[in-house]
Every structure is written in structure tokens, then in C-alpha cells.
Amino acid sequence: MTPAGLLLVISGPGGVGKDTVIDRLLELDPNIRFAVSFTTRPKRDYEIDGVHYSFVSKPKFEELIGRGELLEWTKLEANGYLYGSSRSRVEKLQRSGKDVVLKIEVHGAEAIRQQRPDGIFIFLQPPSMEELMRRRHERGSEDEEEMKRRQKLAAWEMSHAQYYDYVVVNENADVAARDILEIVKAERARRKAATAEAPGAN
Ligand code: 5GP
């Protein structure tokens, strides 16, 4: 039987560069797959439906909650939209031996930890708060009000880094992706040790 893949939960304040780092990570190792979440937020120009998120209506999202398809879900205070991770996508990928990445905010990560203590929780940090604000300004997808709300949220999120298993600083996306890959390799080796059989055991 193929051993189940790892579950990687990656959090970090909006604008820290999670998308880019995760894209690089997926390029570095084909065994690592992204579990696409559902959201009611409108699509940004550069996003592709089914790749970055599955963009759904609120009634559809509620239907997903109703049938237990969401491993966890949250309403993001900063913008009022709903986000939730797909139970079936995560489980299917893991069963096929893939290491699965979930990109979720702090509350969602806490909810996953309750259900999945075997998960590996990684917090992506910006080099500084100033740099985070600069990156978000550059992205320009938010109005002034949302920027302010998200800045508050970012400070709050950063104070939760201590509850994660690992903190990776995203100074440079390639380096951060490689740092995460090192964590993945170490965790794979650790699980191998935990399930290793004594010589001659069978
Ligand atoms: P954005 O709108 O910038 O793509 O994401 C906003 C926040 O929602 C980010 O912190 C992101 O990690 C989080 N997020 C994305 N997908 C999920 C999900 O499935 N569940 C939860 N709880 N948060 C998510």
C-alpha cells in the first residue's frame, strides 16, 4: 500500500507571498500538490478558477458546509468572504501518496490542528511589517479601507506564529520554497523512521 502523504498547512499574513512560494514549492517537487480551497470572494485578474481557488456562490458554499465537504471554513473578517478547505480533495491526494498543501489563515489552521494533529504547520513571515505593506500596495487589489483592516489582521496573525511547528521568512520566494522543501524532506524521513520495521520482521 502507498503510504499516505503529508499534510502541510501554510499560513501567513495576506501579501506575504504565499501564492508565489507555494507555486515554487510545487515546481520543486512533483509529489507535493496544492489542495484547492473554496471561496465566495471574487476572482482576481491573475487567478484561475479551479487552480487558485474554486470560486463559488454563497448558496453553493453553504451547500458544501451542509454536506460536510469542508474540513474547516471561516468568514474572513477583513473582507466578509467565506473560505473553506476541501475534505475530499485533501483526503484523495493524501491517499494517493501525495504531500498536500493547504493555504489557510490562522483560525482555519487551528481548526485543522484539532482534527489532524499529524499535520505540519508552517507560518510564512515577511522580513518586516514595512515590507509586507509595500508588497500589498504593489498588488493593488484592495481599497484603502480593506488595506487598513488587513493590516490589523496581519499584526494579529503574526502574533500567532509561535503556535506553528515552523516559521519560514519570505525574503525571497525561491529561498523560502527551498526552506519549506527541506522541512518536507525532514518530515518524510521522520515518518519513515516511525514506520520502519526491524530487520527480518517479515
Ligand atoms: P486571499 O483572499 O488573499 O486569497 O486569502 C485571504 C486569506 O484566506 C488568506 O490568509 C488565506 O490563507 C486564507 N484562506 C484561503 N483558503 C482558505 C481556506 O480554505 N480556509 C481558511 N480558513 N482560510 C483560507
Residues whose N, C-alpha, C, O or C-beta is under 5 A from the ligand:
A	BS01	5GP	G12 G14 S37 F38 E72 W73 T74 Y83 G84 S85 K103 I104 E105 G108
